Amino acid sequence: MQEGKGALLAMLRENRYVESFNGKLRDELVNREIFDTLLEARILVEKRRREYNQVRLHSSLAYLPPAPEAIQPPYASSTLAYEVVH
């Protein structure tokens, strides 16, 4: 029975995150734009998604973007970075 409660709590937390994201997307993009084509809407939503996940700082993450590895240069975590610096 406990497993079911844990799964329910996880689902509720995830739903809270999704609803927060949807509200921000609606307020910051959809309500401000008039899309002439579906392609334009897709491009602008993708641009917003990347900004939200890779650039925008999130207070709940100590003012870091949620996916910082997505914007770091590929060599930053390799030994090449160590060799270049030293």
Number of C-alpha atoms within 10 A of each C-alpha: 5 7 8 9 10 11 11 12 12 12 12 12 12 12 12 12 12 12 12 12 14 13 13 13 16 13 11 12 15 16 9 9 11 10 12 8 8 9 10 12 16 12 11 16 15 12 11 17 15 14 13 18 17 18 17 16 16 13 9 9 9 8 10 15 20 16 14 12 12 13 11 11 9 11 11 11 11 9 9 12 13 11 8 8 6 6
